[in-house]
């Protein structure tokens, strides 16, 4: 095998019995929240039918308008669900984890966007079929003469901007800070698109039940955002303020920041979790940045290691001691509380090893064996020495794979004589019986997950997070 070679694995151990679930969220939370989401969609469809939607399917114009109303109602419901998915509601976030929520957010968002345009097309065609103005004249009449339609047009434009910049090709061309700012237009779009239902929506105006349900959905969505994204984090930060207590280099292109204060204990953070951070007084403090803990939480301190990959993250190197810190969180399922197996495998790429280090330091005494696999560009990376010390302190085996990542693989160039799955099996022969934690770039983690599935590791034993939203 050409350099770098894969290290010699440790001898396989007997397959252990499962351990009891620790203090993670109950399993039924997932089923309950998924049922609630589907229940909203079903209720919207039922209200449409109750309001006479089925009776209008007798002629072409009526059918187009009725189906256009239905698609618009479902699009509105999905738009509200999309906002709730990212509102950091504890029962939702803890049950699913940020990675699963990010994927669901994309699917729900694009589905809502498609149905929005189906609504526009069908409604326009249906009204045009009943009007002597023709299609273009009907469109102009709808936009200019119907209450709330100009706002809906502006909201649709904002949603188009969000969707266009969320496409993979467009997103790669944008700095994260720019993309995040543009993505906030989704809230504006939702706020502008929905009100026209109040003024012109037959499904709301013709039924007190429908009006009550929709007002309840809008109120609950707005309340979730204001409570969990604004009020709770602000209350925690003001009640027990946190401040920067240390800023040290963590190697080329990375900085470690420690914050402390009486509010740390109340956060009840776990190793491996992340927060949304704002360092007051630093450039870009108005935008929250998702950084994972890089060491097990202390009684009154938290530590984070930040890679300099954008304007906001590079600015942490210049933080002044004593600067106030605002936090949202902790978030994520990348912690020991979700573990059901006594052996663990942790795999990180680059600075993605930071939350795994904090998780290592937070593992319980019932862990029989832990392996940390770390892919880095160079073996002289400062993170290698730090991670090796952490692994040694807790008795974990530390494996480093150095070199640029091979295209489409999780392995570095020069270490691909084995395929992705065979390489993991070589390093950790008993991987199928382990709990696996991943952190790295999306393409890298996707390659690891594919290899783990090929080795028979069940999906519920693999935990990863996405910081894309």
N, C-alpha and C positions, 0 to 999 in steps of 0.2 A: 504494500500500500504506500502511495506517495505521501509525503509529509503534508499536513500533520496526521499522525496516526491516532487511532482511537485507543484510549487507555485500556489496560487489562482490567476486566471487570472483577468484582468481588465474587466469591463462590455463592451460588444460589442458596437461599435459606428455605426451610420448610414453610409451606403455605400457612399463614396464621389464621386464627378464627377472627371474625369481625368483632369490632368493639362497639359498645353502645354509643348511640349518637350523643354528642356532647351538648353544649348549650346553644346549638344553632336553632333556626326558626323551625316550627312544626311543619311537617310535610304537607299538611292540608292547606297551608297558606297558599301554595301555588294553585291547587285545584280551586280554592275559593275565589282567588282574584281572577283566574281565567274564566270561571263561570260567571262572575260579575260582569266582566268585559263582554262576553258573548250575550249575556242577558240584556245589556244595554242595546246591542244591535237588534236582537229579537224583539225587544219592547218597541223600538222605533218602527220596525216593520209592522208589528201588530197594530200600533196606533194609526199607521197609514191605512191599513186595511179597515180598521174600525171607522176611520173618517171617510170612508167611501171610495178608497182608491181602486178597489176591485170593480166597483160599479162603473167606473169611467173607462173601462177597457173595451167598450162596445164599438167605438169608431176610431179611425186612425188618429185624428187630432186629439181626442180624449185619451187614447192609449199613450201617445207620445208625452202628453202633459203629465199624466198620472205616473208613468215610469220615470219621467224627469224629476218629478217631486220625490219619488222614492229614492232615486239615486242621490239627490241632494240631501235628503234627510240622513241617509246612511253615511254620506261623505261628512256631514256635520258631526255625527256621532263619533266617527273614526277620528276626526280632527280633535275633538275633545279628549278622546282616549289617548291620542298621541301626546297631547300636552300632559295628561296625568302620568304617562309612563316616565316622563322626565321631571316630574314634580318632586321627586325624592320622598314620596309617601313611604314611611317606614315598612309597613306590611308588604308593600309591593317590592321595594328595593331589596329587602332582606330575603324575600322568598325567591326572587329571580336572579339577583346580581346584576351588575352594570352591563356585563357583556351580553347577557340574554335580553336585557331591556333595550340596549342599543340596536340589536338586530330586529327586535319587535317594533321599535320606533321607526326604523327604516321601512319595514314591510307595511305597517299601518299607515305611515305617512304617504308612501307612494300609492297605496290603494285609495286613500282619501283623495289624493290629487287626481287620479284617473277618474274616480266617480264624480268629482267636482266638474270635470270637463264633460263627462257623459250627461250630467245634469244640465249644463249650459246648452249643449247641442240639442238634447231632446226637448227641453222647454222651449227653446227658440223655434225648433221645427214644428212643435205642436201648436204654438200660438200662430205661427206663420200659416199653418194649414187652415186656420179659422179666420184669417185676416186678409183683406184685400191689399195690404201694404207690401206683401212679399217678405222674403227672409230678411234682407238688409233693413227694410223699413220697420219690420217687427223688432229687430235687434235694437235699432235706434230708439224706438218707442219704449221698449222695456228699460233701457238704460237711462233715458232722459226723463221719462214721465212716471215711473214707478218708484215709490219711496224706498230709500235705502240702496238702490241699485248702483248709484255712483260710488258709494262706499264699498259695495261688494266688488265692483270692478277694480278699485284700488287694492282691496284685499287680495283679489285673485292675482294681480300683478306682483304683489309682495310674495305670495306663495310660489309663484312661478320662479322668482329670483332665488328663493330658498331651495327649491327642488333642483334648479339648474346648477347651483353651486355645490349641491350635495352629490352630484354625479362624480364618480371616481376620478375621471380625467380632469375635471374642473377643480376638484378639491386638491389634487396634487400640485396644482399651480398656485394655490393660495397659502399664505402663512396661516397658522392656526388661529392667531388673533383676528385676522381679517375674516376668516371663515366663520368664527364664532360670532363676531359682530353681525355679519350678514344673516346668520342663522336665527338671530333674535328677531328678525323681521317676521318669522313664523308666528310669533305672538301677535304682532301687529296685524298680519294677514287674517288670523283667526278672529281677532277682535273686530275687523272691518267686514268680513264676509258674513258672519252669523247674524248681525242685527236685522238684515232685510227680511229674515224669516218672521220677525216680530211684526213687521209692518205690512208685508204682502203674503206671508205664508198661510195658505188656506188650512194646512194641517195644524197650525197653532191657533189661528183665529177662530176656527170652527168648533173647537172642543176645549172645555175647561180642563179636562184631564190631560190632554196633550200640552196645553199651555203650562200646567203645573209641572209636568214631567220635564219639559225642556228648560223651564226656569230653574228647576232643581239641578239638572245636569250642568247648566252653565254656572250656577252658583257654586256647586260642589267643585267644579274644575278650577274656577277662580280662587276659591277658598283654599284648595290644596296648594296651589302655587304660592299664594300670599303667606300661608301658614308655614309650609315646610321649606320654601326657598328664601323667604324674607324674614318673617317674624321669629321663628325658632332660632335660626343661626344668629340673628341680631341680638336676641335676648340672651343667648348663651355667651356671646362675645362681650356684651356690655356688663352682664352680671359678674363674670369672673374673667377679666381681660387677660389675654395672652400677649407676650412680647418676645421679640427676638433676643436670645441670650448668647448665641454663638454663630459665627459664619466662617467656615473653613473650606479651602479647596479640597475637592475629592478627585483630583487628577485632571488631565486636560479636558476642558469642555464640560466640567461638572462641579457643583458646589453643594456642600452639606450645610443645612441650616437647622439649628436647634431652637425651639421656642419653649417657653416655660411660663408657669403661672398657676394660680389656685384652681383654674377651670379645667385643667387636664384630667383630673380624676373623674370629674362629672361627665366627661365625654365617653368614658367606658370604651375606649378604642382597643382594637386587637391588632397584633402584628399581622401585616399583610393588607390591611385596609387602607383606604385613601380618603383624603379630604379635598374639598374645593378651597383653595387658599387665596387670600388677599392680604398683601403686605402694605399697610397704609403708608403713604408717602413715597412709595416706590413707583417708577414708571409703569403705567398700565394696571394700577391697583384696582381700577373699577371693573376689570375682567377677572373672574375667578379662574384659577388654574388647577387641574386635577393632579396632585402629586401624592404618591404612595409613601407611607412610612418606611424608612430604611433601617430602622432599629426597633426592637420591641418597645412599646410605650413604657415610659417610666412613671413613677408616682406623680411627678409634676413637670415632666418634660416630654416633648415629641421631637423626633428627628426625621428630616426628609432630605434625600439626595436628588438634586435637580440637574438634568442634562440641559446644556445650553442649546436648545433647538429652536428658539424663537426670541423675539424681543423681550417678552415678559419673563421667560425663564432665564435668559442671560442676565437680566437685571438683578437677580437674587445675589449675585456675587458682590454687589455694591450695597447690600442692605446695611443699614446702621443698627447698631445694638440698641435695644430698647424700643424699636419700632413696634407699633401695635399690629396685631394679626387678627383678621376675621376669618373664621372657619365655618364651612358647611360640612357636616358629616358627624361621625365616620360612615363611610359607605363601603359596599362590596362584600362578596362572599369568599374572598381570598384569605380565609382565616381558619384557625383550627376548630372553630365551632361547628363547621359543616362536615368534619371528617368522621368516617365510619370504619376506617381500616387502620390497623396499628402501624403499618409501614407507609412511608410517603416518598414520593419523587417530586423534586422541585426542579423546574427547567426555566432558565431565564436567558435573555439575549441582551447583551450590553447593559445599560443602566436598568433594564428590567429586572436585574437581579436584586435591586434594592428592596422591594417589598418582600421578596423571598427571604432575604436576610432577616428582616423583621419578623417574618413568620417563623423562621427557624428558632429565633430567640424566644418565641412565645408558645412553642409546641409543648404539649402536656407530657407528663412522666410516662404515659402509657404508649409512647412512640417506641417501637422496637428497633427501627432502623430508618435512617433518613439519608437520602442521596440528593445532592445539589449539582446539577449539570449546568454549566455556564458557558455560553458561546460569546466570545469576545473577538474583536478585530486583531488585537495584539496581546501576547502573553504578558507584556509589561504594563498592561492597563492597571491603574491604581485600584480599580474595583476588584481586581483579582486578589490582591493582598488582603483587602478588607474582608472579602467574602471568605477567603481561606481561614482567616482568623475567627470569623463567626462560626464557620462549620466546625473548626477544631474545638471551639469552646463548648459546643453542644454535642460533640461526638458524632457528627455527620460526615459522610464521605463526600469530598468535593472533587468534581471532575471539570477540567477546563478544556474547551475546544477552541483554538485560536485560528483566525483567518476570516477573510471576507466570506459572506454567505453565498453558497452556490445557488444559482437561479432555480426557483421552484422547490428548494429543499430547506430543511432547517439546519443542515450540516454546513460547515465551512468548506470552501474550495480545497481540494486536495485530500478530503476525507470522505469521498463519496464512492469508494470501491464497494461499500455496503450501501444498500438503499436506506431510505429514512427509517423504515420499520426495523430492518435488521440491525441498524446501528443502535437503536434504543434497546433492542433485545440483547445486543452484545454488551452494552454498558450496564443494564439492569435486567438480568434474566427473568426475575420474578415480577416484572412490571405489571402484569395482568392482575396481580393481587394487591396493588398499591393504590393509594390515593395520590392523584397527580395535581400539582399546582403549576400554572404557566403564567409567564409575564414577558411580553416582548412586542415587537411590531406585529400588526394584524397578519401580514403575509407569513411571517415566521411561525406564529402560533397556529395558523391554519394548517401549515405543513406538519407541525407536531401533532395536532389533533387527528389528522388523517392517518398518520403513522400509528398513533395509539389505538385508533379504532381497528386498524388492520391487525393489531396484536391482541385484540379481544378486551381492551380496557373499556368498560361501560361508560356511557356519556355522563352518568350521574356521579362518577368517580373522578371526573376531570373538571377543574375549576380554573377559570381565567377571567380577566376583566378587560373591558375596552374603555379607553378614555377619549373616544372620538366625539362624545356629546357632552 
